[in-house]
């Protein structure tokens, strides 16, 4: 377990590689090298990965909220799509934690970053969300992102939203999903297989089976999100990405999720998968994930 702080360059590189490995895995229902959406393609995500990594080079000197906004703003300018808002929200505090001095574990340092978030961070994050215009945003009784233009107590706002958004839940729970489900699953799979692509898919399936995708739930309802989670669990039970039967079932799930204009795209689960990749790289090293 890596305890010492990393350099900004290493954190930036890990962020870029985590994004690239996540989007390059053939995960059902997502943009992959083999399948685009009508309005978003694989190369959009490649560009967004580089943009996010470049923004995180400034982690040591720029506020968490500004890191998110800088990444989203540059992505909007160059790509014109919302391809990395969720990942930017997850990666910015993790990057800050990785650069903190001391011998505390990464999650402990992350907790300090999250509790140190300011209303200025909230204002910048809200601006990034409005700029990205994510799907299925909905309305909120308090701290509504469309109506709130000033400074916002970000952690408090995330706690209010945690029941309807898994990324908000991560902020409210010190990234519980990433550290207790995503990263351990990825690490174990890599140790057992040394196959990064299949390990990413297996991590995605595990997250999807245990945490119904909040983007799907907001757009299509809890019943649909639960059905997809159950199917992911059944695929894991027959080997998932590591068995021929599992691969055939994955292909059928992929076909289902792409119907009706990709409304069933588990986009939040993809973001959480990227978060798991980033954490494992920060804790175990880039070489561990790349199998070197």
C-alpha positions in Angstrom: 0.0 0.0 0.0 1.5 3.3 -1.1 1.5 5.9 1.8 3.8 8.6 0.6 2.5 11.5 -1.5 2.9 11.3 -5.2 4.0 14.0 -7.7 1.5 16.0 -9.7 2.8 14.4 -12.9 2.3 10.9 -11.6 -1.2 11.7 -10.4 -2.0 13.3 -13.8 -0.7 10.3 -15.7 -2.7 7.9 -13.4 -5.8 9.9 -14.1 -5.4 9.7 -17.8 -4.6 6.0 -17.9 -7.6 5.3 -15.6 -9.9 7.1 -18.0 -8.4 5.4 -21.0 -8.6 1.9 -19.5 -12.2 2.4 -18.4 -13.5 3.6 -21.8 -11.5 1.1 -23.7 -13.0 -1.9 -21.9 -16.0 -3.4 -23.7 -18.5 -2.7 -21.0 -22.2 -3.3 -21.8 -24.2 -0.1 -22.5 -21.3 2.3 -22.7 -19.3 4.0 -25.4 -16.4 1.6 -26.2 -13.9 1.2 -29.1 -16.5 -0.9 -30.7 -19.7 1.1 -30.2 -20.5 4.8 -30.2 -23.6 6.7 -29.2 -25.5 8.9 -31.7 -24.1 12.0 -30.2 -20.8 10.8 -28.6 -18.0 8.7 -29.9 -15.0 6.8 -28.5 -12.5 9.5 -29.6 -14.5 12.1 -27.6 -13.7 10.1 -24.5 -10.0 9.7 -25.5 -9.7 13.5 -25.8 -11.6 14.0 -22.5 -9.1 11.7 -20.8 -6.2 13.8 -21.8 -8.0 17.0 -20.9 -8.8 15.8 -17.4 -5.2 14.6 -16.9 -3.9 18.0 -18.0 -6.3 19.8 -15.6 -5.1 17.7 -12.7 -1.5 18.7 -13.2 -2.6 21.8 -11.3 -3.8 19.8 -8.3 -1.3 21.2 -5.9 -2.2 24.8 -6.5 -5.8 24.9 -7.6 -8.9 24.4 -5.4 -10.9 21.1 -5.8 -13.9 22.8 -7.3 -11.8 24.7 -9.8 -10.1 21.5 -10.9 -13.6 20.1 -11.8 -14.7 23.3 -13.5 -11.4 23.7 -15.5 -11.7 20.1 -16.8 -15.4 20.4 -17.7 -14.9 23.9 -19.3 -12.0 22.7 -21.5 -13.9 19.5 -22.4 -16.9 21.6 -23.5 -14.7 23.8 -25.6 -12.8 21.0 -27.4 -15.2 18.1 -27.3 -18.6 19.8 -27.0 -20.1 17.0 -25.0 -20.5 16.0 -21.3 -17.9 13.2 -21.3 -16.2 13.6 -18.0 -18.2 15.5 -15.4 -18.7 12.5 -13.1 -15.1 11.4 -13.4 -13.8 14.9 -12.8 -16.0 15.1 -9.6 -14.5 11.8 -8.4 -10.9 12.4 -9.5 -10.4 15.9 -8.2 -10.6 15.2 -4.4 -8.7 11.9 -4.9 -5.9 13.7 -6.7 -5.8 16.3 -3.8 -5.6 13.4 -1.3 -2.8 11.7 -3.2 -0.7 14.9 -2.9 -1.3 15.4 0.8 1.8 14.8 3.0 1.8 12.2 5.8 1.7 8.5 6.2 -2.1 8.1 6.5 -3.8 5.8 4.0 -5.3 7.4 0.9 -8.9 7.2 2.1 -8.0 8.9 5.4 -6.4 11.8 3.5 -9.4 11.9 1.2 -11.6 12.4 4.2 -9.6 15.5 5.2 -9.9 16.8 1.7 -13.7 16.4 1.6 -14.2 18.0 5.1 -12.1 20.9 3.9 -14.2 21.7 0.9 -15.4 25.3 0.9 -18.5 27.2 -0.4 -16.2 28.4 -3.2 -15.6 24.8 -4.2 -19.4 24.4 -4.2 -19.9 27.4 -6.4 -17.3 26.1 -8.9 -18.7 22.6 -9.0 -22.2 23.9 -9.5 -21.0 26.0 -12.4 -19.4 22.9 -13.9 -22.6 20.9 -13.6 -24.6 23.6 -15.3 -22.0 23.8 -18.1 -22.0 20.0 -18.6 -25.8 19.7 -18.5 -25.9 16.0 -17.4 -28.9 13.9 -18.3 -31.6 13.2 -15.7 -30.6 16.0 -13.4 -34.0 16.6 -11.9 -35.0 19.2 -9.3 -34.0 19.6 -5.7 -35.8 21.4 -2.8 -32.6 22.7 -1.4 -29.3 23.7 -3.2 -30.9 23.1 -6.6 -28.1 23.4 -9.1 -30.2 25.4 -11.6 -31.4 28.0 -9.0 -28.3 28.3 -6.8 -25.8 30.7 -8.3 -23.7 31.8 -5.3 -21.5 29.9 -2.9 -22.7 26.5 -1.8 -21.6 24.2 1.1 -20.6 21.4 -1.2 -20.4 18.5 1.2 -23.8 19.5 2.7 -25.3 19.6 -0.8 -23.8 16.2 -1.6 -25.3 14.7 1.5 -28.7 16.0 0.5 -28.4 14.4 -2.9 -26.8 11.1 -1.9 -30.0 9.1 -2.1 -30.5 10.0 -5.8 -26.9 10.2 -7.1 -24.1 7.8 -6.4 -21.4 10.3 -7.0 -22.9 12.6 -4.3 -23.1 9.5 -2.1 -19.3 9.0 -2.6 -18.7 12.6 -1.3 -21.0 11.9 1.7 -19.4 8.6 2.6 -15.7 9.2 1.9 -16.0 7.3 -1.3 -17.4 4.1 0.3 -18.4 2.5 -3.1 -14.9 3.1 -4.6 -12.9 1.9 -1.6 -15.1 -1.0 -0.4 -16.4 -2.4 -3.7 -14.7 -1.1 -6.8 -11.0 -0.9 -5.9 -10.9 -4.3 -4.0 -12.7 -6.0 -6.8 -10.3 -4.6 -9.4 -7.3 -5.4 -7.3 -8.4 -9.0 -6.7 -9.3 -9.5 -10.3 -5.9 -8.2 -11.5 -4.0 -10.4 -9.1 -5.9 -13.5 -10.2 -5.9 -12.9 -14.0 -3.3 -10.2 -15.0 -5.9 -9.2 -17.6 -6.7 -5.5 -17.3 -9.5 -5.4 -19.8 -11.5 -8.2 -18.4 -10.8 -7.0 -14.9 -12.3 -3.6 -15.7 -15.4 -5.3 -17.0 -15.6 -7.5 -14.0 -15.3 -4.5 -11.7 -18.0 -2.7 -13.7 -20.4 -5.7 -13.4 -19.7 -6.0 -9.6 -20.4 -2.3 -9.0 -23.5 -2.5 -11.2 -24.8 -5.6 -9.4 -24.4 -4.1 -6.0 -25.3 -0.4 -6.6 -28.1 0.2 -9.0 -27.0 2.9 -11.5 -28.3 6.2 -10.3 -28.3 7.8 -13.8 -30.6 4.9 -15.1 -32.7 5.3 -12.0 -33.2 9.0 -12.5 -34.1 8.6 -16.2 -36.0 5.3 -16.1 -37.0 4.5 -12.6 -35.8 2.3 -9.7 -37.5 -0.8 -11.1 -35.5 -0.6 -14.3 -32.2 0.1 -12.5 -32.9 -2.8 -10.2 -33.5 -5.2 -13.1 -30.2 -4.3 -14.7 -28.4 -4.8 -11.4 -29.9 -8.3 -11.1 -28.9 -9.2 -14.6 -25.3 -8.0 -13.8 -25.3 -10.3 -10.8 -26.5 -13.3 -12.9 -23.7 -12.6 -15.4 -21.1 -12.5 -12.6 -22.5 -15.8 -11.2 -21.5 -17.6 -14.5 -18.0 -16.1 -14.7 -18.7 -12.7 -16.1 -15.9 -11.5 -18.5 -13.8 -14.5 -17.7 -16.1 -17.2 -19.1 -17.5 -17.8 -22.6 -21.0 -18.2 -21.2 -20.6 -14.9 -19.4 -19.4 -13.1 -22.5 -22.4 -14.3 -24.5 -24.7 -13.0 -21.7 -22.7 -9.7 -21.7 -23.4 -9.3 -25.4 -27.1 -9.7 -24.8 -27.1 -7.2 -22.0 -25.2 -4.7 -24.2 -27.9 -5.0 -26.9 -30.6 -4.4 -24.3 -28.9 -1.4 -22.8 -28.4 0.3 -26.2 -32.1 0.3 -27.2 -34.2 3.5 -27.1 -31.4 5.9 -27.7 -29.1 4.5 -25.0 -31.5 5.6 -22.2 -30.4 2.6 -20.1 -26.7 3.5 -20.3 -25.2 2.9 -16.8 -23.0 6.0 -17.0 -22.6 6.5 -13.3 -21.3 2.9 -12.9 -18.7 3.7 -15.6 -17.6 6.7 -13.6 -17.3 4.6 -10.5 -15.2 2.0 -12.4 -12.8 4.8 -13.5 -12.6 5.9 -9.8 -11.6 2.3 -8.8 -8.9 2.3 -11.5 -7.6 5.6 -10.3 -7.5 4.6 -6.6 -5.7 1.3 -7.4 -3.1 3.1 -9.4 -2.6 5.7 -6.6 -2.3 3.0 -4.0 -0.6 0.2 -5.8 1.1 2.0 -8.7 0.4 2.4 -12.4 2.6 -0.7 -13.1 0.3 -2.9 -11.0 -2.7 -2.1 -13.1 -0.8 -2.4 -16.4 0.6 -5.8 -15.4 4.2 -4.7 -15.5 
